[in-house]
Structures are given as C-alpha cells and as structure tokens.
Amino acid sequence: MKIQLYRQPHHTFLALLLMGAAVFFVARNVHFEARPEEGAKVVEWHSEEELRLLVDIENGRFFEDREPQESYPALFSSGHEVKELPEGSKVCYLTFDDGPSENTPEILQILKEYDAHATFFLIGENITGETAPYVRQILAEGHAIGLHANVHKYKKLYRDIDSFLADYETLYIRLKDEFGVETALFRFPGGSACTYLHGQGKAFISQMRHRGFTCYDWNVSGEDAVGKPTVSSIKKNVFRNVFRYKTPVVLLHDSAQTSDTVTALPDILKRIAGEGYTFQSLAEADEYIFPKNR
C-alpha cells in the first residue's frame, strides 16, 4: 500500500492507494468530505491533529508523520512484555476503574483473601493526601496500575488528540514521580468505543501504541457504575458472561459511589475461582480491544 499526503494553502489532500483503489479526502478546518471509489474504506477525522495521523487501512492502525516523542515527550513507556499462558489456562483479569477511593483498602483486603491479583485504572484527581497510601498499597501487594485519566471529564478529555495526550502525560508524570510507576497500561474512560471519541478510538490507540502503551477494553462488565446497580445485579451481570471466556477481562469500579461492588466481590471471586480460574493482573496480558461487531 502506498500512502501520500498533499498539503495546499487551504486544503489538505490525503490519497490512499490500496489494491489499486484511490481514496481522496478534502478537509477544511475540522470538516471533511470523502470521495472513495467502490470498495474503499472511509476514515474520518475531526481535528487538525487527527488529520496528521495517516491511515493503514489493512489493520486499522494509525501512525504519525513525525516522531511520537516530538510532542508530549514525557508520555513514553518502555512497554511491557506479554507472557503466553499455558495451553488450557483459565485466567480472569479483574479490573477496577476510577480509583483510588475510600473503598480501595477493602477491595485490596478481599483480593488478598482469595489470592487474587487485579489491575487498577486510576484517575489522577482522585489521588489525594488521603488516598495516595492506597496507591502504594496496590503496588506493594502485587497489583498492576494503569492510566485511566487525570481528569475524568469526557468532553474535555476527548476534545482532540492534544487534549487527550496532555491529560495522560500529566497523570503519567505524577505516577512516575510520586510512586515510581512507569505503567504501560491504559483504558479509555467509557472504553475505546466511547461516543465522545467520535469514532476515532483507533487513532488515539495508535498514538498511544507508538508511545509504548497498551489499551485494554473489557468483555465482561458488572454494570456497577450505570443506572441503579445492586449487589445482586452486579453479580448477575458478571456471571452472565464471564464463563464464556478462557481469559475474561472484567470491568468493575473502585469509587466512593460503588460500595455495592465491594459487597459483591467475595461471591464473584469465590464462584469464578470455583470454576477453575486464577486471577492475574494485566501486567503480562496481551492487548484487548472491543471487537468491531460489539
């Protein structure tokens, strides 16, 4: 595949030649027009920054026409090594978003009782003088930490690629400086299919990949942070799907508003362990992105 970028004073033309098919895009400010030939794939962009991300149609991954460290140079990880699981292994990856919170110590105690390790995707603004020791406890007890957001506000975070990278760089620097963590894990608030991303999840993921980070969505959710969850509904939601997978990635939340998750957790751990699963963090797990037909 050949990719070329043409720039003129008031327009930018992006020509993608794939198996003989040409796709031309014309952009004025943040708008776009597309004139694809039959059989070609249309890729949208919503800002000048995203426009600088050229497209690899074959695998949906994006790359920049500049070195990734040129902007936001502190947002760079050495990556993490994926460890292949033994054949037939059943591993449950419990994940907790939005912490740390007043519920973190109890979650950690329950995990310890079941010899379970998990991954905590943290929010920077939730790390305070009171909750910072919980971050240290998470690390000391062998759990993994990932980036979630510094400020958990969708419109601001996903306004454009610069807003996203600036937010993540702030959180990454703080975790590194205060806790010695250079995590390679991240999860979008709302997931990579979040409507506030305007279909640009792949572009954002690719930018983070180039910086050494790995994205994790989920395939099982306790639905504990939407609607009016109860202890019963959280367990029911987890058990409905978790046993469909050999390596389920379970979404739960660690916030002041999700105390029912804490109450439900022992039964969740007990039943999943009873089906022959072990509990590991995502520290050595491969990337998991929502499937296209989700």
C-alpha positions in Angstrom: 0.0 0.0 0.0 1.3 3.5 -0.9 0.3 6.5 1.2 0.9 10.1 0.3 0.0 13.4 2.0 -0.5 16.5 -0.1 -0.8 20.0 1.5 -2.0 23.2 -0.1 -2.8 26.6 1.5 -6.5 26.0 2.2 -6.9 22.3 1.7 -5.2 19.1 2.6 -5.5 16.1 0.3 -4.8 12.6 1.6 -4.5 9.9 -1.1 -4.6 6.3 -0.1 -3.8 3.8 -2.7 -4.9 0.3 -1.7 -5.0 -2.6 -4.2 -5.4 -0.1 -7.0 -8.3 1.9 -5.3 -7.7 5.5 -4.5 -9.4 7.4 -1.7 -9.3 11.2 -1.6 -10.2 13.3 1.4 -10.6 17.1 1.4 -10.6 18.9 4.7 -11.5 22.5 5.6 -10.8 23.2 9.3 -12.5 20.4 11.2 -14.8 19.3 8.5 -14.2 16.7 5.8 -15.5 15.4 2.5 -14.8 11.9 1.2 -14.9 10.6 -2.3 -14.0 6.9 -2.1 -14.0 4.6 -5.1 -16.1 1.5 -4.8 -14.7 -1.0 -2.3 -12.5 1.5 -0.5 -12.8 2.3 3.2 -13.6 5.8 4.5 -11.7 7.0 7.5 -12.9 10.2 9.3 -11.0 12.8 11.3 -12.3 15.5 13.5 -9.4 17.8 14.1 -6.2 19.1 12.6 -4.2 16.9 15.0 -6.1 13.8 13.9 -5.6 14.8 10.3 -1.9 14.4 10.8 -2.5 10.7 11.6 -2.1 8.8 8.3 -4.0 5.6 7.9 -3.1 2.0 7.4 -6.3 0.5 6.0 -5.3 -3.1 6.3 -5.2 -3.3 10.1 -6.8 -0.1 11.2 -3.7 1.1 13.0 -2.6 4.7 12.6 0.8 6.3 12.6 2.1 9.9 12.6 4.3 11.6 10.1 6.5 12.8 12.9 8.4 11.2 15.8 5.9 10.4 18.6 8.2 11.9 21.3 8.3 15.3 19.5 5.1 16.3 21.4 4.4 15.4 25.0 7.8 13.8 25.3 7.3 12.6 28.9 4.4 10.4 27.8 6.5 7.5 26.8 6.7 4.0 28.2 9.2 1.2 27.6 6.2 -1.1 27.1 5.5 -4.4 28.7 6.3 -8.0 27.8 3.3 -10.2 27.0 3.6 -13.6 28.6 1.9 -16.5 26.8 -0.4 -18.5 29.0 -0.1 -22.3 29.2 -2.5 -24.1 26.9 -5.9 -24.6 28.5 -5.3 -21.9 31.2 -8.3 -20.1 32.6 -7.3 -16.6 33.8 -9.7 -13.9 35.0 -8.4 -10.4 34.7 -10.3 -8.3 37.3 -10.1 -4.6 36.6 -11.2 -1.6 38.8 -11.7 1.8 37.2 -11.9 5.3 38.8 -9.9 4.8 41.9 -8.3 5.2 44.3 -11.2 5.7 46.7 -12.3 5.1 50.3 -13.3 1.6 49.1 -9.8 0.7 47.9 -8.5 -0.8 51.2 -11.4 -3.1 51.5 -11.2 -4.2 47.9 -7.5 -5.0 48.5 -8.2 -7.0 51.6 -10.8 -9.1 49.8 -8.4 -9.7 46.9 -5.7 -10.8 49.4 -8.1 -13.3 51.0 -8.7 -15.0 47.6 -5.0 -14.8 46.5 -6.2 -12.7 43.6 -4.4 -10.0 41.7 -6.1 -7.3 39.7 -5.5 -4.1 37.7 -6.5 -0.6 38.9 -7.0 2.1 36.3 -6.5 5.3 38.2 -7.8 8.8 38.0 -5.3 11.5 38.9 -7.7 13.9 40.5 -8.7 11.1 42.9 -5.2 10.7 44.2 -5.2 12.9 47.3 -3.2 13.0 50.5 -5.8 10.6 52.0 -5.8 8.1 49.0 -2.2 8.2 48.0 -1.2 5.5 50.5 -3.8 3.2 48.8 -1.9 3.6 45.5 1.3 2.4 47.4 -0.7 -0.4 48.9 -1.9 -1.5 45.5 1.7 -1.7 44.2 3.1 -3.3 47.4 0.5 -6.1 47.2 1.4 -7.0 43.6 -1.4 -5.5 41.6 -1.0 -3.5 38.4 -1.8 0.1 37.8 -2.9 1.7 34.6 -3.8 5.1 33.2 -7.5 6.0 33.1 -7.5 9.8 33.1 -6.1 12.7 35.1 -9.5 14.4 34.9 -12.5 12.2 34.2 -14.5 14.6 32.0 -15.3 13.1 28.6 -15.8 16.3 26.7 -12.6 17.9 27.8 -10.5 14.6 27.6 -11.7 13.7 24.1 -11.9 17.2 22.7 -9.0 16.4 20.4 -5.8 14.3 20.4 -3.8 17.1 22.1 -6.3 17.4 25.0 -6.1 13.6 25.5 -2.3 13.4 25.4 -1.9 16.3 27.7 -4.2 14.8 30.2 -2.4 11.4 30.0 1.0 13.0 30.2 0.1 14.8 33.4 -1.1 11.5 35.0 1.8 9.5 33.8 4.3 12.0 35.2 2.6 12.1 38.5 2.5 8.3 38.9 6.2 8.1 37.9 7.4 10.9 40.2 5.3 10.1 43.2 5.1 6.3 43.1 7.9 5.2 40.8 5.4 3.6 38.4 6.1 3.7 34.7 3.0 1.8 33.6 2.4 0.7 30.0 -1.3 0.0 30.6 -4.3 2.3 29.8 -8.0 2.3 29.5 -10.2 4.9 27.9 -13.0 6.3 30.2 -16.0 4.8 28.5 -13.8 2.4 26.5 -12.4 2.7 23.0 -15.9 2.8 21.6 -16.9 5.8 23.7 -19.2 8.0 21.7 -17.2 11.1 22.8 -14.3 9.8 20.7 -16.4 10.3 17.6 -15.2 7.1 16.1 -11.5 8.0 16.5 -10.6 5.4 19.1 -8.2 3.6 16.7 -6.4 6.8 16.0 -5.9 7.5 19.8 -4.9 3.9 20.4 -2.3 4.0 17.7 -0.8 7.2 19.1 -0.5 5.6 22.5 0.9 2.4 20.9 3.7 4.4 19.4 4.5 5.8 22.9 4.7 2.2 24.3 1.3 1.9 25.8 -1.2 -1.0 25.6 -5.0 -0.5 25.6 -7.5 -2.6 27.5 -11.2 -2.6 27.0 -13.3 -5.4 28.6 -15.6 -8.3 27.6 -17.4 -8.6 30.9 -19.0 -5.8 32.9 -20.6 -5.7 36.3 -22.5 -2.6 35.2 -21.8 -1.2 38.7 -21.4 2.4 37.7 -24.5 2.9 35.5 -28.2 3.1 36.4 -29.1 1.9 39.9 -26.9 -1.2 40.5 -27.4 -3.5 43.4 -25.3 -6.2 44.8 -27.5 -8.8 43.1 -27.4 -7.1 39.7 -23.6 -6.7 39.8 -23.1 -10.4 40.4 -25.7 -11.3 37.8 -24.1 -9.2 35.2 -20.6 -10.7 35.8 -21.8 -14.3 35.9 -23.9 -13.8 32.7 -20.8 -13.5 30.6 -17.6 -14.3 32.5 -17.7 -18.1 31.9 -17.9 -17.6 28.1 -14.2 -16.8 28.0 -11.0 -18.5 29.0 -9.4 -15.1 29.7 -12.3 -12.7 30.6 -11.4 -9.1 31.3 -13.9 -7.9 33.9 -14.9 -4.3 34.4 -15.7 -3.2 37.9 -15.3 0.2 39.7 -13.5 1.5 42.7 -15.2 4.7 43.6 -17.0 6.2 46.6 -20.3 5.5 44.8 -19.7 1.8 44.2 -19.8 0.3 47.7 -22.1 -2.4 46.4 -19.2 -3.7 44.3 -17.2 -4.3 47.4 -20.1 -6.3 48.9 -20.5 -8.3 45.8 -16.8 -9.0 45.3 -16.3 -12.0 47.6 -19.1 -14.0 45.9 -17.7 -13.0 42.5 -14.2 -14.2 43.4 -15.5 -17.4 45.1 -17.6 -18.5 42.1 -15.1 -17.7 39.4 -12.3 -19.5 41.4 -14.7 -22.4 41.8 -14.8 -22.8 38.0 -11.0 -23.2 37.9 -9.9 -19.7 37.1 -6.9 -17.9 38.6 -6.8 -14.1 39.0 -4.0 -12.2 37.4 -3.3 -8.5 36.6 -2.9 -7.3 33.1 0.8 -6.6 33.6 1.7 -9.5 31.2 -1.5 -9.8 29.2 -2.0 -9.0 25.6 -4.0 -6.0 24.4 -7.8 -6.4 24.4 -9.9 -4.1 22.2 -13.6 -4.2 21.7 -14.5 -6.3 18.6 -15.9 -4.5 15.7 -19.3 -6.2 15.9 -19.7 -5.4 19.6 
